[in-house]
Amino acid sequence: MPIIVELDVMLARRKMKLKDLSEAVGVSNVNLSIFKQGKIKAIRFTTLEAICEVLDCQPGDLLRYEKDSEPKA
């Protein structure tokens, strides 16, 4: 998938655990874990906004685009 989630990087930079972010944002630990692993299909802007507010970052700090190197069949 060409969208790379770097939530784990931001959590490490902020010295914060996923559980603490979950409590601060009001999103379940399971849902944030799925987001962190990059296995989500969508995220609400309100959730992304809340994560950015707590982590004091921009959406681009959490998500980046990486071009697929393999051609699609």
Secondary structure as a PSIPRED ss2 file (coil, helix, strand):
# PSIPRED VFORMAT (PSIPRED V4.0)

   1 M C   1.000  0.000  0.000
   2 P C   1.000  0.000  0.000
   3 I E   0.000  0.000  1.000
   4 I E   0.000  0.000  1.000
   5 V E   0.000  0.000  1.000
   6 E C   1.000  0.000  0.000
   7 L H   0.000  1.000  0.000
   8 D H   0.000  1.000  0.000
   9 V H   0.000  1.000  0.000
  10 M H   0.000  1.000  0.000
  11 L H   0.000  1.000  0.000
  12 A H   0.000  1.000  0.000
  13 R H   0.000  1.000  0.000
  14 R H   0.000  1.000  0.000
  15 K C   1.000  0.000  0.000
  16 M C   1.000  0.000  0.000
  17 K C   1.000  0.000  0.000
  18 L H   0.000  1.000  0.000
  19 K H   0.000  1.000  0.000
  20 D H   0.000  1.000  0.000
  21 L H   0.000  1.000  0.000
  22 S H   0.000  1.000  0.000
  23 E H   0.000  1.000  0.000
  24 A H   0.000  1.000  0.000
  25 V H   0.000  1.000  0.000
  26 G C   1.000  0.000  0.000
  27 V C   1.000  0.000  0.000
  28 S C   1.000  0.000  0.000
  29 N H   0.000  1.000  0.000
  30 V H   0.000  1.000  0.000
  31 N H   0.000  1.000  0.000
  32 L H   0.000  1.000  0.000
  33 S H   0.000  1.000  0.000
  34 I H   0.000  1.000  0.000
  35 F H   0.000  1.000  0.000
  36 K H   0.000  1.000  0.000
  37 Q C   1.000  0.000  0.000
  38 G C   1.000  0.000  0.000
  39 K C   1.000  0.000  0.000
  40 I C   1.000  0.000  0.000
  41 K C   1.000  0.000  0.000
  42 A C   1.000  0.000  0.000
  43 I C   1.000  0.000  0.000
  44 R C   1.000  0.000  0.000
  45 F H   0.000  1.000  0.000
  46 T H   0.000  1.000  0.000
  47 T H   0.000  1.000  0.000
  48 L H   0.000  1.000  0.000
  49 E H   0.000  1.000  0.000
  50 A H   0.000  1.000  0.000
  51 I H   0.000  1.000  0.000
  52 C H   0.000  1.000  0.000
  53 E H   0.000  1.000  0.000
  54 V H   0.000  1.000  0.000
  55 L H   0.000  1.000  0.000
  56 D C   1.000  0.000  0.000
  57 C C   1.000  0.000  0.000
  58 Q C   1.000  0.000  0.000
  59 P H   0.000  1.000  0.000
  60 G H   0.000  1.000  0.000
  61 D H   0.000  1.000  0.000
  62 L H   0.000  1.000  0.000
  63 L E   0.000  0.000  1.000
  64 R E   0.000  0.000  1.000
  65 Y E   0.000  0.000  1.000
  66 E C   1.000  0.000  0.000
  67 K C   1.000  0.000  0.000
  68 D C   1.000  0.000  0.000
  69 S C   1.000  0.000  0.000
  70 E C   1.000  0.000  0.000
  71 P C   1.000  0.000  0.000
  72 K C   1.000  0.000  0.000
  73 A C   1.000  0.000  0.000
